[in-house]
């Protein structure tokens, strides 16, 4: 192997060794490195590691232990490398020249020892050593250790253990230099580019020669080393001169490896990296074609005879790389106007299509998945061609048939307990869907005709056809909806032939009886497709009753599978909402049929409901939509809504009484959950109302007011208050929107209850409710706000002032969020034209509130809160900052608000690289501008003559400030 001596370099191979320290390691602490050590020893080991990291020279004991092979314990060796790694990565510039030399010598001594060890080191130690070598390389190669590789090679020679470490070091270096997953600073990126440039000039040819010798020497005797070397070649080929690798001797050797079972997967990957290398399009075409010819003549294209699926998966990736490389060449040549070579490239692509199709249709999904990129890009080419040849049309059809076949589930798919394999197939199906979408762009008519043919023939005999074929036939119809896009789902108008074909298929779907197929995948696909093509039922409404029955009986909401019931609940809701105008004849029948699905299941009856509470939400919403959008008069709507909600209210009262008496905490929790569900169901029915169909117009106000009166007593329940309050709060939010002014009489009492025994989270959730009321009703709620303003603030201040542990991150975050909510409340009050609510709280309270806003603007490093505080201050200055403002406010402006506008941006925590902070700064500037507008020259005079000089700002800077501040 080529080796150059390290004469004249500060290399690690020296005749005179650096004097070593006599430091000893803490043997007791080292015991904690054993995985079976108890927690005390582990803590001591951790503390020792931290100590070694901080100490300027204690790490040298680790270096000595490695160089002199003091310890045989693997965990101690790994620990020593970790300590060295820390020194090189974070402390290297602080080390003396002698200490830096010691690290180099330690690593080389350790490397030399590996040649003599009776047993190789464990893999995790070798990998960690390689990382340390790589870190030292990127640190020293350009300055102190230019002969790094020659020094390494002179030690390892062709010794198999040495070669193994040399190759690991190379992979670690590649990772440091070019791994895109590693985030580098711009300085590191520049350094890495310079290292690669220097390596190309100084040593890459020699490294390539060493790889060739390793491959030649070990290809038949050491497959592990050979595969490692192929991996190195594949990694480095992306940034070195390709001619060093893409030549007869290397390619012939790699092709030879393709015939050796233990090497061929890695050889395949190496060839893929070579093919993937960016280069001139004509040269790339020649390289790929010559490689293909050799592979074809060697029999690799005859994949039918290949049984090794792992190899075929790699080979499929290689063919994909070759195909995509040719397509990139064709694209570049077309762009450059080189029609002759572009034609050659297209011809080369076409000759690979047969192989591509073989791989695409392969029964192993990994092999098929690896070729999809080539397939997708080939279709993109065909899309750009004005006329397709007969062969190209045949290729499109073959791809289409392959996709249809590969979409099919296999027998092993576990629908009841989907695991990793099932998740992978779902992802693979998504890739195939992209292919189908691209096929639709190339030839929509052909796709539609093919799907129609498969769909019709399958559904004619669905009773005797396997489930996976029936499922995929319906799935293809479903996928056409996106593959053949239209605006607003109008598939049944416009293009007559397309609309007619889709209409025929939908008619067949809903009349064939396939919804009764006894497999969950077919049932779900039926309902998904019915909902996807809901516009069909506006064209042929006569089919609505049979589809509704399918939703409502054992095929849908009463199916044996919980998964089907759950999904159907959601799909039924969508179906009814989208066809609400067509639902009128069926409303009462549907409401009667879903009655049992609406029942609240209390925990004590032991009855397992068909639907979960989440699924029931959809059913309640559906019931609400049916009633509200019906053509019934308001009296009938009110009666139906009362029938829907009265059972909930009655059950709520009974359960609340039981909760008050319950002793067992588990029973309390389950009762509270049930009560919460009842409130949630009632809330969900209100989603059916809109601006066109309000609660009042539908005559339903009284029903919802009854609900409010039923639910509000839960706020005074001392048990499970978090759950109960949360549910009632959500209901109040909905009622503020739906009932408008009619909800106002309930708000004071509800707020009073919710303010009792408050935690930070309770207040955070209450404040948005108060904000909603304030913003919506403004002056109407002024008396209520006046009354509850200080009680709310006192509750907030009490929580914020509670002591918490310094390291309690959760408590700190809760307080930060509460502070934000508090400032948001003040912003809502002042911004809704109700500043008098604040002004009427008495001078002492007003000042206390204003001081908290100043603190929020300046003291807390939270830009979101700071922005809100400056908005509040700006608004108050606008309202109160004139001559007719409250007594003493002008003084407050100059003593507190003006300083806040300067002190906040001066804080170290005010980070202008943060977008929220920039917004806070903008509001800060608006506040200053508002002060200037309200106070005029007086403000300028105060800043020029008093405030800015008090900050020791030079007169010329003050002058510049005012020049810049002018509009």
N, C-alpha and C positions, 0 to 999 in steps of 0.2 A: 504494500500500500504506500502511496506517495506521502512522504514526510519531509518537511523542511525544518532545519534546525532553527532554534529560537535565539540566534546570536544577536546581541545588541538590544533585545527587547527586555522589558521588565517582566518577563514571563515567570512562570511558576517553577520551571525546571532549573534549579540553581545548585551549584556545588556547595555553596555556604548556606546553611539553614538559619533562619531567623531564630534567635533565642526564644525558647518557650517559657511560659509562666509555670510556676509550681502550684498554681491555685488548685484547690480541691473542690469537688462538687458536693452539694448537700445530699448525702446518701439517704437520710431519712425522707427528704422531700421526694427523691427519685422513686421511693417505694409507692408513692401515690400515682405513678404513671401506669401501674399495672391495672388492667381493666377490672380486676376483681377487688381492688383496694377499697377500703371503706371511705366514707365521705370526708372524714377528717384528713386522711392522707391525701385525698384528691385535692382538697382545698389547699393543703400545704404545697402540693406540686404546682398548683395554679399560681399561688402567691410567689413561689420560687421563680416561675417563668416570668412573671411581671417584674420581679427584682432583677433578673438577668437582662431583661430588655432595657431597663432604666440605667443600670450600672454601666459606666464607661469602659470597664475592662473585665468584669466578671464573666462575660461571654467567652473569654479566652480559655476558661476551663473546659468548655464544650468543644472548642477547637482542638485542644490537646487530647481530649478523650477520643475524638474521631481519628485524629492523626495516629495516635498510639494504640488504637483499638482496645481501650481500657475496659469497655463494657461489651458483654455479649448479648445483653437484653435488647430486643428489637425496639421496644418502646423508648428506651433511653437513647438509643441511636437516633431515632426519629425526632425525639425531643431536642437533641443537640443540633440536628439540621434545622429545626424550626427556629432555634435561637440564632443560628448563623443567618438564616433567611431574613429574620427581622433586622439584623445588623446591616446586611447588604441593602435591603429594601428601604429602610428608614433612617439609618444612622451612618451610612458609609462616608458621607462627606465630612463627618465629625471625627473619623478615625485618623490616626497618624499614618504616615507612609509605612512605617514598620508594621503597624496593625493590619493595614490593607494587604501587605505582603504576606503576613501570617495567614490570612484567610485563603489567599491563592495557594500557598504551600500546603495548608491543611487539606484543601480539596484535592490537590494533585497527589499528596501522600495517601489519602483515602482511596483515590482511584488506582494508584499503584498496588495497594494492598488487595484490591479486588481480583487482581490477576493471580494472586497466590492463595486466596481463601479456599479451603476445602469445599465449602458450599457457597453458592451465590447468596447475596442479601435478598430479603423478602422484596417483593415487587413494590410495595408502598414506600420502602426506604429508597430503592433505586429511583423511583419517580420523584421523591422529595429531593434527593441529591441532584437530580437532573434540573429541577426547578432552581435550586441554589446556583448551580453552574450557569444556568441561563440568565439569572438576575445579575450575576457577576459579569457575564459577557456583555450584556447591554450597557452596563455601567462603565466597563473598562476597555472595551474593544477599540474604540476610537482614540483612546489616549494612552493607557498604560499597558494594554495587553493585545497588541495587534496580531501576535502569533498564537492567539488562543487555540485555533483549530489544529495548528501544527504541533503545539505542545500536547494537546489531548491525543492526537494520532500517534505521536512518538511514544506515548505511554501504552496505548491499547494495542497498537499493531493489528494483527489479525486474530488476537485472542478472543474467543467467542464471548466471554464475559465482558471484556473491555469493549468489544464492538456493540454489545447490547447497551451498555451505558452511553457510548458515543452516540448511538441512534436515539436514545431517550433524550439526551442533551439537545440534539438537533431538533427534535419535536418540541421540546420546551422552548427553545429559542424561536422557532417558527410561531409558536403560540404568543410569545411576548411581542414579536414584530408584526405579525399580520392577522392574528385572530380578531375577527370583527366583533366577536361577542365581548371582548375586553375593551372597556371604555378608556381611551387615552386622552391626556391633555394635549393641547396643540403643540406644546414644547416636546412632549414624548413622541408625538406623531412625526415632528420634524427630525428628531433624533433617530427614530426608526427608519425613516427614509434615507438618512445619511448612512446609517449602518448597512442597509441593503445595497446602496450604491457602492460603498467601500468593499463590501463582500464580493460584489460582482466583479470589481476591478482586481481584487487581491487573491481571492481564494476559492470562488465558486467552481472553476474548472477542476481544481484539485479535490474539492469535496465530491464533485460528480465522479471523478476517477476513483475515489475511495468507495463510493456506492457501487460502482461497476465491479470493483474487485471483491467487495463483500458478497454481492449477488452471485458472481461467478464461483467464489470460493465455497459458499454455503448453500447454494440452491438445491443440492441433492442430499445434504447432510444435516442441515439445521433449518427446518421450515420456520421456526419462530423468529429467528434472526432475519431470515430472508423476507418474511412478511413485514417485519418492522422496517426493513430497508425500503421495500416497495411503498410503504406508507410515507416514509420520509421523501422519496422521489415524488410521490403524488402531491405532497404538501408544498414542496419547494418549487415545483414546475410552474406554479402560477406566477412567480416573480423572477425567475431566472431565464437566461437565454435558452429558448426552446430547442435550438439546434444541438445543444449539448446532450439532450435526451432523445429528441425525435430524429434519430439517425439509425442506420442499419444495425449496428451492433447492439444498441439498447433495445430497439423495437423487436429484433429477432429473439433476443433473450426473453423479453416480456411475453412474446407469442409462445415461446417454449414453455414458459411458466403457466400459460393458459391450459396446457395439457397435463400439468402436474396437479393432482387433486387437492393437495394441501396448500398450494400456492395460488390457484387460479382465481379465487375470489378477490384476493388482494391485487393480483395482476390486472384483473378487470377494472378495479377501482383506480389503479395507477393509469391505465390507458384512458379511462374516463377523464381524469384530470388533465392528461396531455391533450385530449381532444377539446376540452373545455377552455384551453388557453387562448386568450385573445390574440388574433393575428390577422394578417392581410387575407381578405376573403378568398382570393384565388389560391393562395398557399394553403389555407385551411381546407378548401375543397379538395385539393390534391392530396393532402395528408389523410383526410377522412377516407377518400376513395381508395388510396393505396392500402390503408388499414383494413377496409372492408373486403378488398380483394383477397388479402392474405387470410382473413378470418373465414371468408366464405370457402376458399379452396381448402382450408384446414377442417371444414365440416361443421363449423360453429353455428352456421345459419340453419342447420337441420335440427331444430329444437325439439321436434317430436321424439327424437331418440335420446334426449337428455332427461334423466330422472332426478337429478340433483336440483331441487327447487331453490335452495339457497344460492347456488351458482347462477341459476337462471334469473333470479331477482337482480343480481349484480350485472349480469349480461344485458338484461332488459334496460337497466340504468345506463349502461354503456351505449346501447343502440339508441336510446333516447337522447343521450348527449351528442352522438354523431348526427342524428336527424336534426336536432335543434341547431347544431353548428352549421349544417348545410343551409338551413332556413335563414339563419342570421347572415350567411354569405350571400344568399340570393337577395335578401332585403337590401344589403349594402350595394350590391352590384346594380340592382334596379335603380336605386337612388342615385348612383354614379353614372347611370346611362349606359352601362356596359352590358348591352343586350345579349351579345354572343355568349359571354361567360355566365350571365344570369340564366340563359337557356340551358347551359350545361349543368348548372347547379340544380335547376328544376328537374332535369332528367335524372340526376343523381338522387334527388329526393324521392322521385317516383319509384326508382328501383328498390327503395327500402320499405315501401308501403306494405308489400306482401309480408315481410318479416314483422313489421310493426303490427299488422293485423293478427298474426299468429300469437304474438306476445299479449296483445290486448284481450284476446279471447281466451287466454290460458286460464285454466280452472283455479290456479293460485292467484289470489287477489293482489298480493305484493308484487308479483311479476307483472300483472296487468296494470296496477297503479303506477309503476315506474315508467311506463311508456306513454302515459296519458298526455304529458307535456308535448311530446313530438306530435301526437295525434291532433291535439288542440291547435298547435301552430300550423300544421299541414292544412287543416280546415280553414285557418285564417288566410293562407295563401290562396286557396280555391275561391274564397269569398272575394278576393281582389281581382281574379281573372274574369274577363268579360264573357268568355265562352268556355265551357267545360268539355273535354274530350269524353268519348264513351267510356274509356278506362277510368277517368277521374269520377264520372258519375257512378260507375260500378264501385269505386273505392268509397264514395260517400255512403252508398247503400250498405256496403259491407261494414263500415264503421257503425252505422245506425243499428244494424242487426246485432253486432257485437255488444253495443251499449245496452240494447234491450235484454240480451241474454245475461249480461254481467250484473244487471240491476236486480236479478232474481235472488231471493234468499236461498240459503242452502238448508239441508235437513237439520244441521247441528245448531242452527240459530236458536238461542234460548230467549223466548219472548217474555217469559215470566220473571226471569232473573238475569237481566242483561248485564254482562261483565265487560272486560277489556276487549275481547274478540268482537263482541257485538258493537261496541263503540267504534272500533276500527272499521267495521263494515259500514256503519252509518256515515263515517267520514269519507270512505271510498265511494259510497253512493252520491255524496255531494260533488265529488270530482266528476263522476259520470254525468251528473245533472249539468255541469258546466259544458261538457262535451255535447250533450243534447241541445243545449241553448245555442252553441256554436253551429251545430248541424242545421238548426232552424234558420240561422242567418244565411247559410250557404244555399239551402234548398227547402224552404218551408213547405212547399207542396208535397215533396217526397216524404218529409217527416210526417206530415198529416196523414198521407195515404198509408204509410207503413204502420203507424200507430192504429189507424182505423182497422186495417187488415188484422193485426194481432188482437186488438180489442174485440172485434166482432166474432172472430173464430173462437176465441177463448170463452166469451160470455154465452155463446150458443150452447156450449156443453159444460157450463161451470159446475154442474152437479158431479161430473165424473173427472174433473180436472184437479190436479194437485194445487194446494192452497197457494204455493209460491208463484205459480203461473197466473192464477186468478188475481192475486195481489198486484203483480207487476203490470198486468193488463190495465187495471184501474189506475195504478200509479202513473203509467204513461199518459193516460188521459189527464190526470191531475197536473202532470208536469208540462203539458201543452199550454196550460193557462199562462205560465211565465215564459215558455219558449216562444210562443206566438203572442207577443205583448200587444195590448190594446189599452185605450184610456178608459178608466173607471170600469173595468171588467166587462166592457161591451162586446163580448165574443159572439153575440147572436144577432148582430146587425152589421152593416157594411158589406164586406166581401161575402157574396152569396154562397159560393162553393164552400168556403171555410166555415161560415155560420151553419150551413146545412149539415156538414160533416159532424161538427161538434154537437149540434142539436140531436142528430141521429144517435150519436154515442151516449149522450145524456139520457135520451129517452130509453135506450136499451138498458142503461145502468139502473134506472129507477123502476122499470117494468119487468126486468128479468127475474126478480126474486133473489138476486145475488146477495142482498142485505142479510139473508138468512144463512149465509155460508158459516159453517161452524169452525171459524178460526179468527182469533182476535185481529190479526194483521189485515185480513180482508174486510172485517167489520169496520175497523178504524179508517181504512182507506176509502171505504164507501162514504162514510160521513164526512171525511175531510174533503172529498171531491164534490159532494152535494153542496157543501157550504162554499167551496171555491167557485162553483158555477151557479151561485144563487140567482143570477140574472136569467137563467134558463126558465125559472118558475114564473117569471113575469111574462114570458113568451108562451109557456104551456102550463098555466096555473092548475090545470086539471090533475097534475101529478102531486100537488102539495099534500092532500090527505094521506096518501100512502107513505110519503116520506115522514110526515109528522108521526104516523103510527110507528114507523121504524124507530124514530127517536124515543118514543114514549114506552115501547114495550120491551120484551126480553132481548131485543137486538141492540138497544141503546141504553137508556137510563136504568133499565132493570137487567142488564146483562150480568152473566155470572162473574165476569172479570171486573174487579174494582178499577183497573186501569182504563178499561173501555167506558165504564160508567162515568169516571172522572172527566175524561176527555170529551165525552158526549155532552156532559153538562155545559161545558164551555161552548162547544160547537152549536148546541141547541140554542143557546143564548144569542149567538151570532146570527144563526139562521132566522130566528124570529125578528131580531132587530132589523136585519136587512130587508125582510119581506113584510114589515109591519102593516103595510097597506093591504096586503093580500090575506092577512090573518083574521079579519073581522068575523067571517063565518064560523071560525073554529075556537074563538076565545074561551067561551064558557066550558066547552068540552075539554080543552087543554087544562084549564084551571081545575076542573074536577079530577082529571087524570093525574095531575101532579100533586094533589092534596097531601097524599101520604109522604111525598118527598120533602114537603115543607115542614114536617113536624120537628119540633125542637126535642132533641133526645137528652133528657136529664141523666146524670151519671148513675142514678140508683136503679133505673129500670132494667139495666143489663141488656137492653135491646141494641143490637148492632145495626145502626142505620145504613141504608144502601149507599148514601152519599156522605162524604166528609163535610165538615162545616164550611170549608172553602168551596166545595162543589155546590153546596146549598146556596151560597151567595149568588151564584150564577142563576139558579132556579128562581130565587126571589126577585132578582133583577129582571128576569124574563117575564115573570108574573106581572111585575110593575109596568113593563113595556107594553104588554098585552092590554092591560087596563087603561093606561094613560093614552095610548095611541088608538084605542078603539073608537068607533063612531057612535058609541052610546052617549046619551045625555049625561050631564054632570051628576044627577041623582044616582044613576045606575053605576057610574064610575065610583062614586063615593061608597055605595053599598058593597061593591066588589072589593074595594080597597079595605073597607072595614072588615069584611070577611077574611081577607088575607092577613090583616095585622092584629085582629082581636085575639086569636089564639096565642100569639106571641105575648101580648100584654098580660093575658090571664096567667100564662105559664111563668112570666117574669115575676109577677106578684107572689106567686106560690114559692118560687125558688128563692126569692129575696128573703122571705120569712124563714125558710129552711136554713139559709146561710147565716142569719142572725143567731140561730140556735145551735149551729154546728160546732162541735168541739174539736173534732179531728182536723188537723191542718190540711191533710191530703184531700179530705172531703170538701173543706172550704175552698180549696184551689179549684177543684173540678166544678163545683157549683158556680163559682165566680166566672170561670171560663164559659159555662153554659149561659149565664146571664149576659156576658159580653157578646156571645154569638147572637142572642136575641136582639140586642141593640144594633149589632152590625147588620142583621138581616133587614130590620126596619129601615135602617139608614140606606141600605143598598137599593130598596124599592124606590127611593126618592131620586135615584139617578135617571129614572125614566122621564122626569119632568124637564121641560126646556122653556125657552122664551116664548115659543108658540103654544106650548101646553103647560101653563103654570099650575101650581097646586091650587091656587084660588079658582082659576078657570075650570079646573076639573072637579071642584067642589070637595077637595080632599083636605082642606085646612084643618077641619075639626078632628079628623082621624089622627093627623100628625100631632096636633096639640094634645090629644088624649095620650098619645105615645110619650110626649114630653112629660106630662104629669105622672105617667106610670114610671118612667125611667129615672127622673130626677131624685126621688128618695134614695136611690142607690148611692148618691154622693155623700149621704150622712152615715153610711154603713162603715163601722170602724174596722171591719175585716176585709182583707184583700183589696184595699182601697186603690192601689196602683192599677189593677186590672179594671175595676169598675169605673174609676174616674176616666181612664183612657177611652173606654167605650162610649161613655156619656158625652165626653168632650167631642169626640168625632161626630156623634149624632147632632150635637149643638152646631158644629161647623156646617153640617148639611142643612139644618133647619134655618140658620141665618140666611142661607141662599134661597131656600124654598119658601119659607113662611114670611120672610121679610119682617115688617114691623110687628107682626103678631107674636114673634118670638121674644120681643123686648121685655114683657113683664116677668119672664122666667130667668132673665140674665142675672139680676142682682142676687137672688137667693142662690143660684147655681155657683156664682163666683165666690160668694161668702163661704159656701161649703168647701169649695176647691182650695181656698186659701188656708184652711185649717190643717195643721200638722204637715206642712209642706216640705218636700225635699227639693233639691235643685232641679231634678228631672220634672217634677210636677209643675214647677213654676215655668220651666222652659216650654212646657206643652200648654200651659194656661195662657201665657202671654200672646201667642199667635191668635188665640180665640178673641181676646180683648182687642187686639189690633184689627182683626176682621170686623168686629162690631163697630169700632171707632171709625175705620176707613169707610164703612158702608153707610152708617147712620149719622155720623158727624154730630151736628148740634143736638139732634134728638136724644143722644145718649150723654149729653153734657152733665146733667144732674147725677147720673150713675157714675160717671168717671170722677166727678168731684168727690163723691162719697167714698169710692174705693181706691182712689189714687194713692193716698198715704198708707193704708193697710197693705196694699200690694207692694209698695216700695219698702215698707218695714220688713215684710216677709222676705223680700229679695236681699236687703242689707243683712238681715239676720243670718241667712244661709251663706252669704259671701264672707261674713266675718267669722264664721266657724273655723276653729283651728284645724289644720290637717298636717299630716306628716310631710316633710320636705320632699321625700322621694315618691309620694303617692301621685303618680301620673294621672290616674283615673279621676281623683278628686280635683286636681288642677285643671283638667280638661273640662270637667263638669262646670267648674266655676267660670272658666273662660266662656263657655257656651251660654251660661246664664247671664254673664255680663253683656254679651252681645245681644241677647234677647231683651234685656233691660233697656239698652240704648235704642234698640229697634222700636220698643214701646214708646219711648220719649220722642223718637223721630216721627212715629205715626201720629201721636197727639199734637205735636207742634205743626206737623205738615198737613193736618186735617182741619186747620183753622181753629184749633181749640187751645191756643196758648193760655187763655184765661183759666183753664183747668189747673195749669201749673201756677199761674199768678195768684190764684185764690187760695193757695195752700198755706199762706202765712209767710212772712219775711224769712223766718228762720228755716223753714222747710224748703222754701224756694232756693235760698242760698246753698243749703246742703245738696240739693239736686244739681244745681249749677256746678258746684265744686266737683261732684262725681263725674260730670261730663268733661270738665277740664282734665281731671285725672285720666279719664278714658282716652282723651286726645293725646296726652303726653306720656303718662307713666307706664301704661301697659303695652308691651311689645306685640300688639295684635292689630295689624293694619286694617282688618275688616271693621273692628270696633272703632279704631281711630277715624276711619272714613265716616262712619255713622255719626260720631261725636262732632266732627267738623260740620256735617250737614245740619245737625241740631243747632250748633252755635251760629251758623250762618243764618238759619231761619229766625232764631231769636233776635239776632242783631237787626235783621230786616223788619221784624215786628216791633221790637222794643228799643231799637237803637237810636231813634230820632229824639227830637226835643221833648216830645210828649210821652216818652217811655216811662216805665216805672221808676220811682225815685231810687237812685243809687245804681241803676243798671249801667249808666255811662261810666261810672267809676269802675264797675266790675269789668267792663270791656277793656279798659286800659290796664287794669291791675292783673287781669287773668287771661282774657281771650287773646289780646295782642301778643303777650309773651308766649302763649301756647302755640301760636302760629309760627314762632321762630324756634322754640325749644324742641318741639316734636321732631322736625327734620334734623336737628342737631344730635339727636340721640344715636348712639352707636347701633342700636337695634333697628334703626330706620333704614331698611335695605332697598335702595332704588333699583336693584336688579329684580326685585319682586313686583309682579304686576299689581297686586293689591295695594302695595305701598305707594306705587305711582298714582293710583286712584285717590289714596288718602292725601297725598301731596296736592293733587288737583283741587280737592275739596278745601284743603287748608288755604290755598291761594284764593279760592272763591270767598272764603270767610274774610280774609284781609281786604279783598276788593269790596265786599259788602260793608265792612266797617268804614272804608274810605268814602263809599257812596253816601252812607248815613251821617257821618260826622264831618266830612269835607276837610277843609284846610287844617282844622283843629287836629285831625288824625295825623296828617303829614308833619305838622309842627311837633307833636308829641314824639313821633318816631325819630325825627331829625335831631331834636334838641334834648330829648330825655332818654328814650328807651334804647335806641341803638348805641349812643355813646356809653350807656351804662354797661353794655356788653363788650366795651373796648373795641368797637368797630371803628376803623380809621375813617376820617371825614371823606376822603376820596372814594372809598368803597360805598359809603352812604350815598354819595352823589350818583355813583354808577347805578346803585340799586333803584333810586328814584327815576333815573333816566330810562332804565329798562322797564320799570313798572308803568310808565306812561302808555296809554292805549295807542 
